[in-house]
Amino acid sequence: MENWQKFSCLDKEKIRKIQSKKFVFAIRHLLPYSPFYQDFFKKHNLSFGDFKSIDDIIKLPIISKHDILPTDEDPAKPKKFILQPDEEKIKKYALKSQLLKILGKKIIGTNYKKDILTEFKPIHIHFTTGRSSNQIPFLYTQRDMNNLKETGYRLFTNIGASTDDIVINAFPFAPHLAFWQGFSACTQSQVLSLQTGGGKVMGTAKIIGAIEKMKATIFIAIPGYAYHLIRKAAEQKADFSSLKRIVFGGERVCPGLRKKVKMLLKECGAKDVNFFATYALTEGKTAWVQCHEESGYHLYPDIEYVELVDKNDKPVKEGEKGEVVYTALDWRGSFVMRYRTADICESLLYSEPCKFCGRTVPRLHYDIERQSEYKDLNISKVKGELINLNIFHKVIHEIEEIDEWQVEIKKKNNDPFELDEVFIHLALKKGIDPANVEPKLEELILEHANIRPTIVNYPLPKLLEMLGMEKELKEKRIVDNREK
């Protein structure tokens, strides 16, 4: 892997040249070890030698989650994406210089086995969250774990962290990328850190106490939980004056939520805090971060290639909107190429350096929406309508009087043949009259989503229970009970 300080400032042509070299190596000397891609290339009449540079990536058909999801007929689908070299494949596909080295150690010798184990033997598993489908395992080798540490170091470098920082990691402890990327960032960057496991493990009160007593400078958390914790801290008049940076991960961060968190932090004495959002894919095996609130997510083009494509799977021009398509270049274990993420991004920038930090690596625009957040709702008898559920995040967080919320979609009278109903469950700040909030919220939802929700008010503790705050991996913000 490249030296990040130098590589992140190379010119566009040099970065692309490195990507080309790694892409061709991956196609010719890694992909043949994948059972899925062996079959995939035969199906599409492709040869591993057909690819001469990164420009040839368009020859490779795009795959999706449906190619990986286990089925009753093929429950072992995810395993087919794991690179699985054997003696025969190594002799056929290994790089000549690598093969000579292996043969020099006697191909069945212990040194060879040790090298292969380090590079290709899976030792660690992450799972997708499974919100829109079944959970899918993605496996890491020792080499991958080293890469995860390196990308964690890059993430902290991009936000300006130093060895003097003190970090509280409040991501839930689970076999998911968010926690382990945070942990790896801390250890590789050699900062003092407390891995709390989140509210479910250590408890919110103790995490608040740790931030105060340790005088933490960096706080890492899922946005919804960060807001919940900081709200409690403000109620307790906790001293968070040491905080300088907050890193959000696991969910989108809308401007309204940022604004609310900033106001609460000021009540805790933290008046100059920088916010950084991350974007991550379990299938991409790492996370990318902003260097500034208004910057894009800085990619690592020596270990991946990222495209945006249109509805016809054609790459869009720089600056145009498209779906994120991910290609691994320098991972092992589970390995995907031209994998469609179902995430829609406003743009991918790579011609000009970042105006905030000067780095020249490609940046994904911070406005990314998941297609799984678009739902068909039958609100009237006339027709169904595709609703962007991300609208609820943007609209509801803009109303300062709202403390917490949850959207529930269900069938009228719980009858599967009836129309759909949308309920917005609210917990308002103390002393706020619902009559001063509900008409404004109804009007905004009608304007942006063209639906009239039913609004129900709850005490804050009850709504937190409904959200699964401090109990679930992520709070249950939008619940579709039509599927039950």
C-alpha positions as CSV (number, residue, x, y, z in Angstrom):
1,M,0.0,0.0,0.0
2,E,1.2,3.5,-0.8
3,N,2.5,6.1,1.6
4,W,-0.6,8.1,2.3
5,Q,1.0,11.5,2.8
6,K,2.7,11.4,-0.6
7,F,0.1,9.4,-2.5
8,S,-2.9,11.6,-1.5
9,C,-1.2,14.6,-3.2
10,L,-0.1,12.9,-6.4
11,D,-1.4,14.3,-9.7
12,K,-4.3,12.6,-11.4
13,E,-2.3,10.8,-14.1
14,K,0.1,9.2,-11.6
15,I,-2.8,8.1,-9.4
16,R,-4.6,6.5,-12.4
17,K,-1.4,4.8,-13.5
18,I,-1.1,3.2,-10.1
19,Q,-4.7,2.1,-10.2
20,S,-4.3,0.7,-13.7
21,K,-1.3,-1.5,-12.5
22,K,-3.2,-2.7,-9.5
23,F,-6.4,-3.4,-11.5
24,V,-4.6,-5.5,-14.1
25,F,-2.8,-7.4,-11.3
26,A,-6.1,-8.0,-9.5
27,I,-7.9,-9.2,-12.6
28,R,-5.1,-11.6,-13.7
29,H,-3.6,-12.8,-10.4
30,L,-6.4,-12.5,-7.8
31,L,-9.7,-12.8,-9.5
32,P,-9.0,-16.4,-10.8
33,Y,-8.9,-17.5,-7.2
34,S,-12.6,-16.5,-6.8
35,P,-15.1,-19.3,-7.5
36,F,-17.8,-16.7,-8.4
37,Y,-15.6,-14.9,-10.9
38,Q,-14.3,-18.1,-12.5
39,D,-18.0,-18.9,-13.4
40,F,-18.8,-15.3,-14.1
41,F,-16.0,-15.0,-16.7
42,K,-17.1,-18.2,-18.4
43,K,-20.7,-17.1,-18.5
44,H,-19.8,-13.8,-20.1
45,N,-17.2,-15.3,-22.4
46,L,-14.4,-13.2,-20.8
47,S,-10.7,-14.0,-20.3
48,F,-8.6,-12.7,-17.4
49,G,-6.1,-11.6,-20.1
50,D,-8.7,-9.3,-21.7
51,F,-7.9,-6.4,-19.4
52,K,-4.9,-4.2,-20.1
53,S,-5.6,-1.1,-18.1
54,I,-8.2,0.5,-15.8
55,D,-9.9,1.9,-18.9
56,D,-11.0,-1.7,-19.7
57,I,-13.1,-1.9,-16.5
58,I,-16.2,-1.2,-18.6
59,K,-15.8,-4.6,-20.2
60,L,-16.7,-6.2,-16.8
61,P,-20.4,-6.5,-16.2
62,I,-21.8,-4.9,-13.0
63,I,-22.9,-7.2,-10.2
64,S,-25.3,-6.5,-7.3
65,K,-26.3,-7.7,-3.9
66,H,-28.5,-10.3,-5.6
67,D,-25.4,-12.1,-6.8
68,I,-24.1,-12.5,-3.2
69,L,-27.3,-13.0,-1.3
70,P,-27.7,-16.7,-0.2
71,T,-30.8,-18.5,-1.5
72,D,-32.4,-21.8,-0.6
73,E,-31.0,-23.2,-3.8
74,D,-27.5,-21.8,-3.1
75,P,-27.0,-21.0,0.6
76,A,-23.2,-20.8,0.1
77,K,-23.2,-17.8,-2.4
78,P,-21.2,-15.4,-0.2
79,K,-18.4,-18.0,0.1
80,K,-17.9,-18.0,-3.7
81,F,-16.6,-14.4,-3.4
82,I,-13.7,-15.4,-1.1
83,L,-10.3,-15.7,-2.9
84,Q,-9.4,-19.4,-2.6
85,P,-6.0,-20.2,-4.1
86,D,-4.8,-23.8,-4.4
87,E,-1.6,-25.2,-5.8
88,E,-3.0,-25.7,-9.3
89,K,-4.4,-22.2,-9.5
90,I,-1.3,-20.6,-8.1
91,K,0.9,-22.4,-10.7
92,K,-1.5,-21.1,-13.4
93,Y,-2.2,-17.6,-12.3
94,A,0.5,-16.3,-9.9
95,L,2.8,-13.6,-11.1
96,K,5.9,-15.1,-12.6
97,S,8.2,-13.5,-10.0
98,Q,5.9,-14.6,-7.2
99,L,5.8,-18.1,-8.6
100,L,9.5,-18.4,-8.8
101,K,9.8,-17.3,-5.2
102,I,7.2,-19.8,-4.2
103,L,8.8,-22.6,-6.1
104,G,12.1,-21.7,-4.6
105,K,10.6,-22.4,-1.2
106,K,9.2,-25.7,-2.4
107,I,5.6,-25.3,-3.1
108,I,4.5,-27.5,-0.3
109,G,7.0,-26.2,2.1
110,T,6.1,-24.5,5.5
111,N,7.4,-21.0,4.4
112,Y,5.1,-21.1,1.4
113,K,2.1,-22.1,3.6
114,K,2.8,-19.3,6.0
115,D,2.9,-16.7,3.3
116,I,-0.3,-18.0,1.8
117,L,-2.0,-18.1,5.2
118,T,-1.1,-14.5,5.9
119,E,-2.3,-13.3,2.5
120,F,-5.3,-15.4,1.8
121,K,-6.6,-17.2,4.9
122,P,-9.7,-15.5,6.3
123,I,-9.4,-14.7,10.0
124,H,-12.2,-12.1,10.7
125,I,-15.8,-11.6,9.6
126,H,-18.0,-8.5,9.2
127,F,-21.7,-8.6,8.3
128,T,-23.9,-6.2,6.4
129,T,-26.6,-4.7,8.7
130,G,-29.3,-6.6,6.9
131,R,-31.9,-3.9,6.9
132,S,-32.9,-4.3,3.3
133,S,-32.1,-8.0,3.0
134,N,-30.4,-10.8,4.8
135,Q,-27.1,-10.2,6.5
136,I,-24.1,-11.1,4.3
137,P,-20.7,-12.0,5.7
138,F,-17.5,-10.4,4.3
139,L,-14.3,-12.0,5.3
140,Y,-10.9,-10.4,6.1
141,T,-7.4,-12.0,6.0
142,Q,-4.5,-10.8,8.0
143,R,-3.4,-8.7,5.1
144,D,-6.9,-7.2,5.1
145,M,-6.8,-6.4,8.8
146,N,-3.5,-4.6,8.1
147,N,-5.2,-2.6,5.4
148,L,-8.1,-1.8,7.8
149,K,-5.6,-0.4,10.2
150,E,-3.9,1.7,7.4
151,T,-7.2,3.1,6.2
152,G,-8.1,3.9,9.8
153,Y,-4.8,5.8,10.1
154,R,-5.7,7.6,6.8
155,L,-9.1,8.5,8.2
156,F,-7.7,10.1,11.3
157,T,-5.0,11.8,9.2
158,N,-7.7,13.3,7.0
159,I,-9.5,14.9,10.0
160,G,-6.3,16.3,11.4
161,A,-6.0,14.0,14.5
162,S,-2.7,13.6,16.3
163,T,-1.2,11.3,18.9
164,D,-2.1,13.9,21.5
165,D,-5.8,13.3,21.0
166,I,-8.0,11.2,23.3
167,V,-10.8,9.3,21.7
168,I,-14.1,7.9,22.9
169,N,-15.5,5.3,20.5
170,A,-19.2,4.8,21.1
171,F,-20.0,2.6,18.0
172,P,-21.8,-0.5,19.2
173,F,-19.6,-3.5,19.6
174,A,-20.6,-5.9,16.9
175,P,-19.2,-7.8,13.9
176,H,-19.8,-4.7,11.8
177,L,-17.5,-2.4,10.0
178,A,-18.2,0.8,12.0
179,F,-16.8,-0.4,15.4
180,W,-13.8,-2.1,13.9
181,Q,-12.8,0.8,11.6
182,G,-13.0,3.1,14.7
183,F,-11.0,0.7,16.7
184,S,-8.4,0.3,14.0
185,A,-8.1,4.0,13.5
186,C,-7.4,4.5,17.2
187,T,-4.8,1.8,17.5
188,Q,-2.9,2.5,14.2
189,S,-2.9,6.3,15.0
190,Q,-1.4,5.6,18.4
191,V,-4.0,7.7,20.3
192,L,-5.3,7.0,23.8
193,S,-8.8,5.6,23.3
194,L,-11.7,4.0,25.1
195,Q,-13.7,1.5,23.1
196,T,-17.0,1.7,25.0
197,G,-19.2,-0.6,22.8
198,G,-21.9,2.0,22.8
199,G,-24.8,2.6,25.1
200,K,-25.8,-1.1,25.0
201,V,-22.5,-2.2,26.5
202,M,-21.0,0.6,28.7
203,G,-24.1,2.7,29.1
204,T,-24.7,6.3,28.2
205,A,-24.2,7.7,31.7
206,K,-20.7,6.1,31.9
207,I,-19.8,7.2,28.4
208,I,-20.7,10.8,29.4
209,G,-18.6,10.4,32.5
210,A,-15.6,9.1,30.5
211,I,-15.7,12.0,28.1
212,E,-15.6,14.4,31.1
213,K,-13.0,12.6,33.2
214,M,-10.6,11.6,30.3
215,K,-11.1,15.1,28.7
216,A,-11.7,13.4,25.3
217,T,-11.0,15.4,22.2
218,I,-12.6,13.1,19.7
219,F,-16.0,11.4,19.9
220,I,-17.0,8.7,17.4
221,A,-20.7,7.6,17.2
222,I,-23.7,6.9,15.1
223,P,-25.5,10.3,14.5
224,G,-28.7,9.4,16.3
225,Y,-27.0,8.0,19.3
226,A,-24.5,11.0,19.4
227,Y,-27.5,13.3,19.6
228,H,-29.1,11.2,22.3
229,L,-26.0,11.2,24.4
230,I,-25.2,14.8,24.0
231,R,-28.7,15.8,24.8
232,K,-28.5,13.9,28.1
233,A,-25.1,15.5,28.7
234,A,-26.6,18.9,28.3
235,E,-29.4,18.0,30.7
236,Q,-26.8,17.0,33.3
237,K,-24.7,20.1,32.6
238,A,-21.7,17.9,31.7
239,D,-18.4,19.5,30.8
240,F,-17.5,18.6,27.2
241,S,-15.2,21.6,26.7
242,S,-12.3,19.3,25.7
243,L,-14.1,18.0,22.6
244,K,-12.7,19.2,19.3
245,R,-13.9,16.7,16.8
246,I,-17.0,14.5,16.3
247,V,-16.9,11.7,13.8
248,F,-20.2,10.3,12.6
249,G,-20.7,6.9,11.0
250,G,-23.2,4.3,10.2
251,E,-26.0,6.7,9.0
252,R,-26.5,9.9,7.0
253,V,-26.0,13.2,8.8
254,C,-28.5,15.9,7.7
255,P,-27.9,19.6,8.4
256,G,-30.7,19.8,10.9
257,L,-29.2,17.2,13.1
258,R,-25.7,18.8,12.9
259,K,-27.3,22.1,14.0
260,K,-29.1,20.5,17.0
261,V,-25.9,18.7,18.1
262,K,-23.9,21.9,17.9
263,M,-26.4,23.8,20.0
264,L,-26.3,21.1,22.7
265,L,-22.5,21.0,22.6
266,K,-22.4,24.7,23.4
267,E,-24.5,24.1,26.4
268,C,-21.8,21.5,27.5
269,G,-19.0,24.1,27.0
270,A,-17.8,22.7,23.6
271,K,-17.8,25.8,21.5
272,D,-15.4,25.0,18.7
273,V,-16.2,21.4,17.5
274,N,-15.5,20.2,14.0
275,F,-17.9,17.6,12.5
276,F,-16.8,14.9,10.1
277,A,-19.2,12.4,8.4
278,T,-18.0,9.0,7.1
279,Y,-19.3,6.9,4.3
280,A,-18.7,3.1,4.4
281,L,-19.6,-0.1,2.6
282,T,-19.3,-3.5,4.2
283,E,-18.6,-4.8,0.7
284,G,-15.8,-2.1,0.4
285,K,-14.3,-3.2,3.8
286,T,-13.4,0.3,4.9
287,A,-14.7,3.8,5.6
288,W,-14.0,7.1,4.0
289,V,-14.2,10.5,5.7
290,Q,-14.6,14.2,5.0
291,C,-11.7,16.5,5.8
292,H,-14.2,19.4,6.3
293,E,-18.0,19.6,6.9
294,E,-18.5,20.7,3.3
295,S,-15.9,18.4,1.6
296,G,-16.6,15.1,-0.1
297,Y,-15.5,11.7,1.2
298,H,-11.8,11.2,0.4
299,L,-11.3,7.8,-1.3
300,Y,-8.2,5.5,-1.2
301,P,-7.6,4.9,-4.9
302,D,-4.6,2.6,-4.3
303,I,-7.0,0.0,-2.8
304,E,-10.2,0.6,-4.7
305,Y,-11.7,2.0,-7.8
306,V,-15.0,3.9,-7.5
307,E,-17.4,4.9,-10.4
308,L,-20.8,6.6,-10.6
309,V,-23.0,5.1,-13.3
310,D,-26.4,6.0,-14.8
311,K,-29.6,4.0,-15.1
312,N,-28.0,2.2,-18.1
313,D,-24.9,1.2,-16.1
314,K,-22.8,3.7,-18.2
315,P,-20.2,5.8,-16.2
316,V,-21.4,9.4,-15.8
317,K,-19.2,12.4,-16.4
318,E,-17.3,14.1,-13.6
319,G,-19.7,16.2,-11.5
320,E,-22.8,14.3,-12.6
321,K,-25.1,12.3,-10.3
322,G,-25.0,8.5,-10.4
323,E,-25.1,5.2,-8.5
324,V,-21.9,4.3,-6.6
325,V,-20.1,1.2,-8.1
326,Y,-17.2,-0.3,-6.1
327,T,-14.2,-2.3,-7.3
328,A,-11.7,-3.8,-4.9
329,L,-8.0,-3.5,-6.0
330,D,-5.9,-4.4,-3.0
331,W,-8.0,-6.6,-0.7
332,R,-8.1,-10.3,-0.2
333,G,-10.7,-12.5,1.5
334,S,-14.2,-11.5,0.2
335,F,-13.5,-9.7,-3.1
336,V,-15.9,-7.8,-5.4
337,M,-15.5,-5.9,-8.7
338,R,-17.9,-3.5,-10.2
339,Y,-20.4,-4.0,-7.4
340,R,-23.4,-1.8,-7.5
341,T,-24.2,-0.3,-4.0
342,A,-27.7,1.1,-4.6
343,D,-26.3,4.3,-3.2
344,I,-27.0,7.5,-5.3
345,C,-24.3,10.1,-5.0
346,E,-24.5,13.7,-6.3
347,S,-21.1,13.6,-7.9
348,L,-17.6,12.2,-8.0
349,L,-14.8,14.7,-8.2
350,Y,-11.2,14.0,-9.2
351,S,-9.8,16.6,-11.6
352,E,-9.2,19.4,-9.0
353,P,-7.6,19.1,-5.6
354,C,-9.8,19.3,-2.5
355,K,-10.2,23.0,-1.8
356,F,-10.1,22.4,1.9
357,C,-7.0,20.1,2.3
358,G,-5.3,20.1,-1.1
359,R,-5.4,16.3,-1.5
360,T,-5.8,15.1,-5.0
361,V,-7.5,11.8,-4.4
362,P,-11.1,11.4,-5.8
363,R,-13.9,12.5,-3.5
364,L,-17.5,11.3,-3.4
365,H,-20.0,14.2,-2.7
366,Y,-21.3,14.1,0.8
367,D,-24.9,13.9,-0.4
368,I,-25.5,10.2,-0.8
369,E,-28.9,8.5,-0.6
370,R,-29.6,4.8,-0.3
371,Q,-32.1,3.5,-2.9
372,S,-33.5,1.2,-0.1
373,E,-34.9,4.4,1.4
374,Y,-37.3,4.8,-1.5
375,K,-40.6,3.1,-0.8
376,D,-43.8,2.5,-2.8
377,L,-46.7,3.8,-0.8
378,N,-50.4,3.3,-1.7
379,I,-51.8,6.4,0.1
380,S,-54.8,6.8,-2.2
381,K,-56.9,4.5,-4.3
382,V,-55.8,6.2,-7.5
383,K,-52.2,5.0,-7.6
384,G,-49.1,4.1,-5.7
385,E,-46.3,6.6,-5.3
386,L,-42.5,6.3,-4.8
387,I,-41.6,8.2,-1.7
388,N,-38.0,9.2,-0.7
389,L,-37.9,8.4,3.0
390,N,-34.7,10.5,3.4
391,I,-37.1,13.5,3.3
392,F,-38.2,12.7,6.8
393,H,-34.7,13.1,8.1
394,K,-34.1,16.4,6.4
395,V,-37.5,17.9,7.3
396,I,-38.1,16.7,10.9
397,H,-34.6,17.6,12.1
398,E,-35.1,21.1,10.9
399,I,-37.8,21.7,13.5
400,E,-35.9,22.6,16.7
401,E,-38.9,21.8,19.0
402,I,-38.7,18.1,18.2
403,D,-36.5,16.1,20.5
404,E,-37.0,12.6,18.9
405,W,-39.0,11.0,16.2
406,Q,-39.9,7.8,14.4
407,V,-41.8,7.1,11.2
408,E,-44.0,4.1,11.0
409,I,-45.6,2.8,7.8
410,K,-48.4,0.3,8.1
411,K,-51.6,-0.9,6.5
412,K,-54.9,0.7,7.5
413,N,-56.6,-1.6,10.1
414,N,-53.6,-4.0,9.7
415,D,-55.4,-5.2,6.6
416,P,-53.0,-6.2,3.8
417,F,-55.5,-5.2,1.2
418,E,-56.1,-1.7,2.6
419,L,-54.2,1.5,1.9
420,D,-50.9,2.5,3.4
421,E,-50.8,4.9,6.4
422,V,-47.8,6.9,7.6
423,F,-47.5,7.8,11.3
424,I,-44.9,10.2,12.7
425,H,-44.3,9.5,16.4
426,L,-42.9,12.6,18.1
427,A,-41.4,13.5,21.5
428,L,-41.3,17.3,21.8
429,K,-39.0,19.3,24.0
430,K,-40.3,20.2,27.5
431,G,-43.0,22.9,27.5
432,I,-43.7,22.8,23.8
433,D,-47.3,22.8,22.8
434,P,-48.0,20.2,20.1
435,A,-50.5,22.6,18.4
436,N,-47.5,24.9,17.6
437,V,-45.5,22.1,15.9
438,E,-47.9,19.6,14.2
439,P,-49.4,22.0,11.6
440,K,-45.9,23.1,10.5
441,L,-44.7,19.5,10.3
442,E,-47.8,18.4,8.4
443,E,-47.3,21.2,5.9
444,L,-43.6,20.4,5.4
445,I,-44.2,16.7,4.8
446,L,-47.0,17.5,2.4
447,E,-44.8,19.9,0.5
448,H,-41.7,17.6,0.3
449,A,-43.3,14.1,0.2
450,N,-46.9,14.8,-1.0
451,I,-48.4,12.8,1.9
452,R,-50.4,13.7,5.0
453,P,-49.1,11.8,8.0
454,T,-50.8,11.0,11.2
455,I,-48.9,12.6,14.1
456,V,-48.8,11.0,17.5
457,N,-47.0,12.5,20.5
458,Y,-45.2,10.4,23.2
459,P,-43.1,11.1,26.3
460,L,-39.4,11.0,25.5
461,P,-38.6,7.8,27.5
462,K,-41.4,5.9,25.6
463,L,-40.2,7.1,22.2
464,L,-36.6,6.2,23.0
465,E,-37.9,2.7,23.9
466,M,-39.7,2.5,20.6
467,L,-36.5,3.5,18.8
468,G,-34.5,0.9,20.6
469,M,-32.0,3.5,21.7
470,E,-29.1,1.9,23.6
471,K,-30.5,-1.5,22.7
472,E,-30.3,-1.8,18.9
473,L,-27.3,-1.7,16.7
474,K,-28.9,1.4,15.1
475,E,-32.0,3.1,16.3
476,K,-35.3,2.1,14.5
477,R,-35.9,5.4,12.8
478,I,-38.1,4.4,10.0
479,V,-40.2,1.2,10.5
480,D,-42.1,-0.4,7.7
481,N,-44.7,-2.7,9.4
482,R,-46.4,-3.6,6.1
483,E,-43.8,-6.3,5.7
484,K,-44.8,-8.2,8.8
